[in-house]
Amino acid sequence: MSNTRSFLSARETAQSIAAESLTAVEAVSVCLATIAARDPVVGAWQVLDRDKVLTAARAYDRDASLSGKSLPLGGVPIAVKDNLDTADLPTAYGSSIYDNHQPMADASCVALARRAGAIVMGKTVTTEFAYYRPGRTTNPHNSAHTPGGSSQGSAAAVASGMVPLAMGTQTAGSVIRPAAYCGIVGFKPSWGLIPRQGVKILSDWLDTVGVFARNVEDVAFFAAGLTGRNVLRPDGSGGPFEVAVLRPPYPAEPEPEAIAALDRAAEALRAAGHGVSDLPTPHSLQNLPRLQRLVMAYDMEKALAYERRVYESSLSSILKTYLDEGKGISPRAYDSAMAATRDVQRDIDSVFGGADVILAPPAAGEAPVGLHATGDPAFNRIWSQLQLPCINVPTSLGPNGLPVGTQLIARFGQDALLLAAALALEQALAAS
């Protein structure tokens, strides 16, 4: 079997398995070979049990043959971030505190993936409790650069062809930023669209399960398979869309390549017949990065109270500093931040105006050099605080030859529209 199988799309893999021109065993075997070749440098995997994977794939092939039916994600290999519980694989949450920890049950999103026929390849590296202390993963495009935030292993596994699909989570920017740095599509849906039971929660308000793939249609295919919402799968007939291009003041200073990518995406959309207009960052959004950091710190300090009380010596200094920040935030300050956030949510139409989606930078630019940090989530905090659906679409290359993306954002609950607009952007970029 040709090694090009490892770069089949998730949809092509599922279709080939359903048509019996490919087996689930063959699909996971190619992934395992790619992992063996690439992971010694990339370091995307925390846990990988070859025997369990092959056993699950054989079981899928046998059951599909007996039933004559295919499932929505039938036989497609996926990766699972190591802050999502798995009943058959250890889950360490990126911390030595939980070495060899074995959950009793799958997280709901993992159980739904398995029920839909996906084959869980293993657990991918995350940062310590999905915060800032990096894991060992490197950027697949250049191992001297970070792959991004806490979903780094999942993003790198997809970007390097080890799996076609992966799960991640976002509290600040840990789906969108790694996708941008690794040059793939990352989709953070509206808060709660994908169930979060069995996720190591840091902030009940912020935490969102998201997905990665190498193109928009595969991301939509995965999200639809997990949720049973086939409306999420765009057919290419949507639009034309009205797109508002977010302009300064930005929450941080973007690199020139980020603005160049934004301009390229805007021009490609305009050339494809979509309405494009500039949107200076509204005043109502400008305080939200600060509010998101406040809410995240306050919530994390409560969420990790047990670990801080019992295992403080095992926590990193960067995490303890942030927990101290959270402990110093008063309930009154937290409540005020939440009230201000809800005011913006209620008046979200004044932000979007007549636009269907907002086009914005997903990160300051290319992935920074060095593995000591994961990059700045400043360009993601607003949308996470508002619980809005976002998607990164690879757009161009920066001065170091690393990927640069653009981010689309839609109103809460308009995930299907967002995915349709993202497909339109992907197609417009391909034609430009």
NUSE-671955 format. One line per field, with one value per residue (C-alpha): residue in one letter; x, y, z; residue number from 1. Coordinates in Angstrom, 2 decimals. Example, Ala and Ser with C-alpha at 12.3 -4.5 7.8 and 13.67 -1.06 7.14 Angstrom:
! residues 2
aa = a, s $
x = 12.30, 13.67 $
y = -4.50, -1.06 $
z = 7.80, 7.14 $
i = 1, 2 $
***
This chain:
! residues 432
aa = m, s, n, t, r, s, f, l, s, a, r, e, t, a, q, s, i, a, a, e, s, l, t, a, v, e, a, v, s, v, c, l, a, t, i, a, a, r, d, p, v, v, g, a, w, q, v, l, d, r, d, k, v, l, t, a, a, r, a, y, d, r, d, a, s, l, s, g, k, s, l, p, l, g, g, v, p, i, a, v, k, d, n, l, d, t, a, d, l, p, t, a, y, g, s, s, i, y, d, n, h, q, p, m, a, d, a, s, c, v, a, l, a, r, r, a, g, a, i, v, m, g, k, t, v, t, t, e, f, a, y, y, r, p, g, r, t, t, n, p, h, n, s, a, h, t, p, g, g, s, s, q, g, s, a, a, a, v, a, s, g, m, v, p, l, a, m, g, t, q, t, a, g, s, v, i, r, p, a, a, y, c, g, i, v, g, f, k, p, s, w, g, l, i, p, r, q, g, v, k, i, l, s, d, w, l, d, t, v, g, v, f, a, r, n, v, e, d, v, a, f, f, a, a, g, l, t, g, r, n, v, l, r, p, d, g, s, g, g, p, f, e, v, a, v, l, r, p, p, y, p, a, e, p, e, p, e, a, i, a, a, l, d, r, a, a, e, a, l, r, a, a, g, h, g, v, s, d, l, p, t, p, h, s, l, q, n, l, p, r, l, q, r, l, v, m, a, y, d, m, e, k, a, l, a, y, e, r, r, v, y, e, s, s, l, s, s, i, l, k, t, y, l, d, e, g, k, g, i, s, p, r, a, y, d, s, a, m, a, a, t, r, d, v, q, r, d, i, d, s, v, f, g, g, a, d, v, i, l, a, p, p, a, a, g, e, a, p, v, g, l, h, a, t, g, d, p, a, f, n, r, i, w, s, q, l, q, l, p, c, i, n, v, p, t, s, l, g, p, n, g, l, p, v, g, t, q, l, i, a, r, f, g, q, d, a, l, l, l, a, a, a, l, a, l, e, q, a, l, a, a, s $
x = 0.00, 1.35, 2.50, 0.41, -2.49, -1.29, -2.28, -5.78, -8.36, -10.53, -13.50, -11.58, -10.47, -14.04, -15.34, -12.61, -13.28, -17.02, -16.37, -14.06, -11.15, -9.33, -9.61, -9.40, -6.39, -4.64, -5.53, -4.14, -1.10, -0.11, -0.60, 1.56, 4.30, 4.17, 4.32, 7.36, 9.09, 8.21, 7.46, 11.05, 11.53, 7.99, 7.17, 3.41, 2.41, 2.07, 0.57, 0.46, -0.49, 0.04, -1.64, -4.76, -5.03, -4.76, -7.23, -9.76, -9.27, -9.73, -12.91, -14.24, -13.51, -15.14, -18.25, -18.65, -18.35, -20.97, -23.44, -22.88, -23.19, -20.69, -20.61, -20.19, -16.48, -16.14, -12.59, -10.94, -7.88, -7.98, -5.74, -7.03, -5.49, -4.20, -6.58, -9.54, -10.25, -9.91, -11.02, -8.41, -5.40, -3.77, -4.51, -1.93, -3.25, 0.31, 1.40, 3.66, 1.05, -1.09, 1.56, -0.14, -3.56, -6.25, -9.73, -12.76, -14.56, -14.07, -14.76, -18.09, -16.45, -14.16, -17.08, -19.05, -16.10, -15.80, -19.57, -19.31, -16.64, -13.41, -10.27, -8.44, -4.72, -3.56, -3.11, -1.26, 1.05, -0.44, 1.07, 0.87, -2.88, -3.36, -1.70, 1.59, 4.46, 5.29, 5.39, 8.06, 6.31, 8.06, 6.68, 6.50, 7.72, 10.81, 11.71, 13.38, 9.99, 7.02, 3.93, 1.73, -0.36, -1.80, -3.24, 0.25, 0.47, -2.86, -2.05, 1.43, 0.12, -2.30, 0.17, 2.81, 0.42, 0.37, -3.45, -6.11, -8.10, -7.45, -9.23, -8.06, -9.42, -9.29, -9.42, -7.59, -6.16, -5.13, -6.98, -6.68, -3.06, -1.51, -3.50, -2.10, 1.48, 1.29, -0.48, -3.72, -7.40, -8.44, -12.10, -13.19, -16.98, -19.51, -19.10, -20.78, -21.43, -19.15, -19.80, -17.14, -17.88, -14.62, -12.43, -10.05, -11.87, -9.91, -12.74, -16.36, -17.01, -14.13, -13.18, -14.30, -13.58, -12.35, -11.03, -8.13, -7.80, -5.85, -8.79, -12.13, -14.33, -12.53, -12.98, -16.69, -16.89, -15.38, -17.57, -20.69, -19.69, -19.19, -22.40, -24.78, -25.32, -24.91, -25.85, -22.28, -20.96, -20.84, -21.75, -19.99, -23.25, -23.26, -22.68, -21.79, -20.75, -20.33, -16.92, -15.67, -11.87, -10.75, -8.34, -6.43, -6.38, -5.33, -4.80, -1.10, 1.28, 1.05, 4.07, 4.04, 3.31, 0.08, -1.21, -0.05, -2.00, -5.07, -4.87, -4.34, -7.40, -9.51, -8.48, -9.09, -12.60, -13.30, -12.13, -14.43, -17.44, -17.86, -18.51, -15.44, -15.20, -12.85, -13.84, -11.67, -11.73, -14.87, -14.41, -16.65, -14.04, -10.93, -11.19, -12.08, -8.51, -7.98, -11.33, -10.57, -7.27, -9.00, -11.78, -9.32, -7.05, -9.96, -11.49, -8.21, -7.30, -10.56, -10.34, -6.83, -7.42, -6.82, -3.58, -2.33, -3.19, -1.81, 0.87, 2.13, 5.78, 5.00, 3.52, 5.65, 6.54, 4.74, 1.53, 1.80, 2.33, -0.87, -2.78, -1.58, -2.91, -6.26, -6.36, -5.89, -8.96, -12.02, -15.45, -16.67, -14.03, -14.91, -18.62, -17.97, -15.90, -18.66, -21.32, -19.31, -18.82, -22.54, -23.28, -21.14, -22.73, -26.22, -25.21, -23.11, -24.94, -23.39, -19.97, -20.74, -23.06, -24.12, -21.27, -21.76, -18.24, -15.21, -11.77, -8.93, -5.36, -5.20, -1.75, 0.90, 2.62, 4.72, 5.45, 8.14, 11.55, 12.29, 10.42, 10.43, 7.06, 4.02, 3.26, 0.89, -2.90, -3.71, -5.45, -7.72, -8.80, -11.68, -13.44, -12.91, -14.34, -17.40, -17.75, -17.93, -17.09, -13.72, -11.71, -8.15, -7.56, -3.94, -3.25, 0.41, 4.01, 6.03, 9.63, 10.97, 8.88, 6.47, 2.67, 0.59, -3.19, -6.28, -9.13, -12.85, -15.33, -19.13, -21.95, -22.73, -24.52, -23.75, -21.19, -22.62, -22.37, -18.81, -17.74, -19.38, -17.55, -14.28, -14.71, -15.36, -12.14, -10.15, -11.44, -10.81, -7.23, -6.66, -7.89, -5.86 $
y = 0.00, 3.41, 5.69, 8.44, 6.81, 8.70, 11.93, 10.87, 13.22, 11.98, 11.92, 9.93, 7.49, 6.94, 6.61, 4.12, 2.02, 2.08, 1.01, -1.78, -0.51, 0.21, -1.38, 0.31, -1.89, -0.56, 3.03, 2.81, 0.86, 3.72, 6.16, 4.00, 3.92, 7.70, 8.12, 5.84, 7.92, 11.42, 11.39, 11.01, 14.64, 16.04, 14.43, 14.68, 11.54, 11.06, 7.57, 5.23, 1.56, -0.13, -3.37, -1.61, 0.42, -2.61, -4.56, -1.71, -1.48, -5.24, -5.07, -2.26, -4.13, -7.30, -5.52, -3.47, -6.63, -8.45, -5.55, -4.28, -0.75, 2.10, 4.64, 8.45, 8.38, 4.76, 3.51, 6.96, 7.26, 10.16, 11.61, 12.69, 15.46, 14.22, 16.34, 14.27, 11.12, 7.73, 4.48, 2.36, 4.71, 6.69, 10.40, 12.62, 16.14, 17.20, 16.81, 14.36, 14.35, 12.13, 9.78, 6.42, 7.83, 5.65, 7.16, 4.92, 6.26, 8.05, 11.75, 12.20, 13.53, 10.47, 8.11, 9.85, 9.55, 5.83, 5.38, 7.07, 4.56, 6.52, 4.63, 6.32, 6.12, 7.48, 10.54, 13.64, 15.87, 18.82, 21.50, 21.26, 21.26, 22.83, 26.02, 27.57, 25.28, 23.54, 19.83, 18.25, 18.72, 20.66, 22.43, 19.93, 22.61, 23.50, 21.72, 24.83, 26.57, 26.08, 24.26, 26.53, 26.18, 23.36, 21.37, 21.28, 17.50, 17.23, 20.04, 18.67, 15.13, 16.33, 18.73, 16.00, 13.48, 11.12, 11.25, 12.96, 14.23, 15.22, 16.63, 19.61, 22.13, 25.91, 28.06, 31.08, 30.18, 26.54, 25.35, 28.36, 29.31, 25.81, 25.38, 28.68, 27.83, 24.31, 25.29, 23.32, 24.00, 24.32, 24.75, 26.01, 25.72, 27.67, 26.91, 23.61, 22.38, 19.39, 17.89, 18.53, 15.83, 14.05, 17.05, 18.29, 21.60, 24.79, 27.26, 26.26, 29.52, 29.23, 25.61, 24.37, 21.11, 21.71, 19.72, 19.76, 18.59, 19.46, 21.13, 22.74, 19.93, 17.40, 19.60, 19.88, 16.11, 15.47, 18.01, 16.61, 13.05, 13.99, 15.97, 14.31, 17.75, 17.12, 20.75, 21.56, 20.06, 22.80, 21.89, 24.86, 26.59, 29.13, 32.83, 35.27, 36.26, 39.66, 39.73, 42.37, 42.56, 43.38, 46.31, 48.06, 48.64, 45.00, 43.40, 42.96, 44.11, 41.83, 40.94, 42.15, 38.63, 38.51, 41.68, 40.45, 37.21, 39.14, 41.37, 38.37, 36.61, 39.77, 40.29, 36.64, 36.84, 40.09, 38.60, 35.62, 37.90, 38.21, 41.52, 42.73, 45.81, 47.01, 46.95, 48.92, 46.92, 48.16, 49.82, 47.16, 44.48, 46.29, 45.40, 41.74, 40.36, 41.65, 40.25, 36.85, 36.63, 37.62, 35.04, 32.33, 32.98, 33.10, 29.89, 27.98, 28.75, 27.09, 24.22, 23.21, 23.71, 20.02, 19.86, 23.07, 21.86, 18.33, 18.45, 22.03, 21.00, 19.21, 22.31, 24.55, 28.02, 29.59, 27.79, 28.65, 32.31, 32.30, 30.52, 33.18, 35.80, 34.02, 33.76, 37.51, 38.25, 39.08, 37.59, 41.13, 41.71, 38.38, 39.13, 42.54, 40.96, 38.48, 41.19, 43.25, 40.17, 39.38, 42.98, 42.50, 39.13, 40.62, 43.41, 41.28, 42.59, 45.99, 44.31, 42.36, 44.95, 43.62, 41.13, 37.37, 36.75, 38.66, 38.02, 38.53, 37.42, 34.12, 34.93, 37.62, 35.90, 32.81, 30.36, 31.92, 30.32, 28.29, 25.65, 27.45, 29.11, 28.49, 31.95, 34.72, 34.02, 37.74, 37.40, 34.63, 35.90, 38.11, 35.32, 32.74, 35.13, 35.68, 31.89, 32.46, 29.91, 30.47, 28.71, 29.06, 28.75, 28.44, 31.46, 32.07, 31.61, 34.03, 35.17, 31.95, 29.75, 28.88, 28.92, 32.01, 31.75, 33.89, 33.43, 33.66, 34.32, 34.05, 34.81, 32.26, 29.22, 30.05, 27.27, 25.99, 29.46, 29.80, 26.51, 27.47, 30.80, 29.06, 26.73, 29.79, 31.37, 28.18, 27.99, 31.68, 31.36, 28.33, 30.33, 33.45 $
z = 0.00, -0.94, 1.86, 0.24, 2.11, 5.18, 3.47, 2.47, 3.87, 6.71, 4.35, 1.73, 4.41, 5.63, 2.07, 1.12, 4.22, 3.55, -0.05, 1.20, -0.87, 2.41, 5.82, 9.18, 9.92, 6.81, 7.71, 11.24, 10.04, 7.74, 10.61, 12.86, 10.22, 9.85, 13.62, 13.81, 11.14, 12.34, 16.04, 17.25, 16.16, 16.52, 19.88, 19.51, 21.41, 25.14, 25.00, 22.02, 22.35, 18.98, 20.03, 21.33, 18.13, 15.86, 18.01, 17.77, 14.00, 13.54, 15.64, 13.49, 10.25, 11.60, 12.88, 9.70, 7.59, 9.65, 9.77, 6.25, 7.64, 7.91, 10.72, 10.40, 11.32, 10.29, 10.77, 10.69, 12.99, 15.45, 18.17, 21.60, 23.70, 27.04, 29.12, 27.85, 29.85, 28.19, 29.83, 28.07, 28.10, 30.94, 31.16, 32.84, 32.08, 31.29, 34.92, 36.74, 39.51, 37.32, 35.94, 35.22, 36.15, 34.58, 34.32, 34.77, 31.71, 28.42, 28.17, 26.41, 23.24, 23.10, 23.68, 20.93, 18.55, 19.23, 18.86, 15.47, 14.44, 14.96, 15.98, 18.86, 18.06, 21.42, 23.60, 22.45, 24.47, 26.30, 28.48, 32.28, 33.04, 29.60, 30.81, 29.59, 30.60, 27.30, 26.65, 24.47, 21.11, 18.34, 15.29, 12.39, 9.95, 11.97, 15.20, 16.59, 16.81, 19.13, 17.83, 19.97, 23.08, 25.11, 22.17, 20.69, 20.32, 18.54, 16.10, 15.38, 14.86, 12.18, 10.56, 10.21, 8.64, 11.64, 11.83, 9.73, 12.74, 16.35, 19.38, 21.42, 23.89, 24.16, 27.28, 25.86, 22.44, 22.48, 19.38, 17.09, 17.82, 17.42, 14.21, 12.92, 13.92, 12.46, 9.22, 9.61, 10.21, 13.84, 14.79, 18.23, 18.13, 20.12, 23.82, 24.68, 21.13, 21.76, 25.22, 27.89, 30.46, 31.21, 30.33, 33.04, 33.42, 34.12, 33.55, 33.16, 31.29, 28.86, 28.22, 24.81, 22.98, 19.44, 16.49, 14.02, 10.41, 7.29, 5.53, 6.33, 5.02, 7.23, 10.30, 9.50, 8.88, 12.32, 14.12, 12.44, 13.35, 16.99, 17.37, 14.91, 13.34, 9.62, 9.01, 10.02, 6.78, 4.11, 0.55, -1.05, -1.99, 0.85, 0.40, -0.76, 2.74, 4.31, 5.97, 8.41, 8.54, 12.08, 12.14, 14.97, 17.82, 18.29, 21.72, 20.86, 18.13, 15.08, 12.97, 9.34, 8.09, 10.11, 8.46, 5.04, 5.55, 6.66, 3.59, 1.30, 2.73, 2.41, -1.22, -2.08, -0.62, -2.42, -5.72, -5.14, -4.87, -1.12, 0.59, 2.48, 4.70, 7.44, 11.11, 13.55, 16.78, 18.58, 21.95, 23.54, 22.70, 23.81, 27.50, 26.90, 26.78, 30.32, 31.43, 29.90, 31.77, 35.02, 34.58, 33.60, 36.60, 39.05, 37.70, 37.44, 41.05, 42.11, 39.59, 40.72, 44.44, 45.20, 43.23, 44.88, 48.38, 48.10, 45.39, 45.39, 45.12, 41.85, 40.18, 37.97, 39.17, 36.18, 37.11, 40.80, 39.94, 37.89, 40.63, 43.08, 40.67, 40.65, 44.42, 44.66, 42.52, 44.58, 43.84, 43.25, 40.54, 38.94, 38.96, 37.45, 34.66, 33.92, 33.91, 31.43, 29.25, 29.22, 28.22, 25.11, 24.38, 24.54, 22.15, 19.81, 16.74, 17.39, 17.00, 13.84, 12.29, 8.90, 8.71, 8.79, 10.03, 11.28, 9.76, 12.23, 12.99, 14.92, 16.31, 16.14, 13.22, 12.63, 15.43, 17.64, 17.81, 20.94, 22.92, 26.29, 25.62, 23.42, 22.03, 23.02, 23.09, 22.93, 19.56, 20.88, 24.29, 23.08, 21.23, 23.98, 26.57, 24.37, 23.79, 20.02, 17.32, 15.59, 12.91, 11.63, 7.89, 6.66, 4.48, 3.64, 4.72, 6.83, 6.42, 8.00, 5.75, 8.57, 8.23, 8.91, 9.17, 9.37, 11.80, 11.12, 13.94, 13.88, 16.28, 18.99, 17.58, 13.96, 13.61, 10.32, 8.81, 10.09, 8.51, 5.22, 5.26, 6.10, 3.13, 0.96, 2.27, 1.68, -1.88, -2.50, -1.29, -3.52, -6.51, -5.75 $
i = 1, 2, 3, 4, 5, 6, 7, 8, 9, 10, 11, 12, 13, 14, 15, 16, 17, 18, 19, 20, 21, 22, 23, 24, 25, 26, 27, 28, 29, 30, 31, 32, 33, 34, 35, 36, 37, 38, 39, 40, 41, 42, 43, 44, 45, 46, 47, 48, 49, 50, 51, 52, 53, 54, 55, 56, 57, 58, 59, 60, 61, 62, 63, 64, 65, 66, 67, 68, 69, 70, 71, 72, 73, 74, 75, 76, 77, 78, 79, 80, 81, 82, 83, 84, 85, 86, 87, 88, 89, 90, 91, 92, 93, 94, 95, 96, 97, 98, 99, 100, 101, 102, 103, 104, 105, 106, 107, 108, 109, 110, 111, 112, 113, 114, 115, 116, 117, 118, 119, 120, 121, 122, 123, 124, 125, 126, 127, 128, 129, 130, 131, 132, 133, 134, 135, 136, 137, 138, 139, 140, 141, 142, 143, 144, 145, 146, 147, 148, 149, 150, 151, 152, 153, 154, 155, 156, 157, 158, 159, 160, 161, 162, 163, 164, 165, 166, 167, 168, 169, 170, 171, 172, 173, 174, 175, 176, 177, 178, 179, 180, 181, 182, 183, 184, 185, 186, 187, 188, 189, 190, 191, 192, 193, 194, 195, 196, 197, 198, 199, 200, 201, 202, 203, 204, 205, 206, 207, 208, 209, 210, 211, 212, 213, 214, 215, 216, 217, 218, 219, 220, 221, 222, 223, 224, 225, 226, 227, 228, 229, 230, 231, 232, 233, 234, 235, 236, 237, 238, 239, 240, 241, 242, 243, 244, 245, 246, 247, 248, 249, 250, 251, 252, 253, 254, 255, 256, 257, 258, 259, 260, 261, 262, 263, 264, 265, 266, 267, 268, 269, 270, 271, 272, 273, 274, 275, 276, 277, 278, 279, 280, 281, 282, 283, 284, 285, 286, 287, 288, 289, 290, 291, 292, 293, 294, 295, 296, 297, 298, 299, 300, 301, 302, 303, 304, 305, 306, 307, 308, 309, 310, 311, 312, 313, 314, 315, 316, 317, 318, 319, 320, 321, 322, 323, 324, 325, 326, 327, 328, 329, 330, 331, 332, 333, 334, 335, 336, 337, 338, 339, 340, 341, 342, 343, 344, 345, 346, 347, 348, 349, 350, 351, 352, 353, 354, 355, 356, 357, 358, 359, 360, 361, 362, 363, 364, 365, 366, 367, 368, 369, 370, 371, 372, 373, 374, 375, 376, 377, 378, 379, 380, 381, 382, 383, 384, 385, 386, 387, 388, 389, 390, 391, 392, 393, 394, 395, 396, 397, 398, 399, 400, 401, 402, 403, 404, 405, 406, 407, 408, 409, 410, 411, 412, 413, 414, 415, 416, 417, 418, 419, 420, 421, 422, 423, 424, 425, 426, 427, 428, 429, 430, 431, 432 $
***
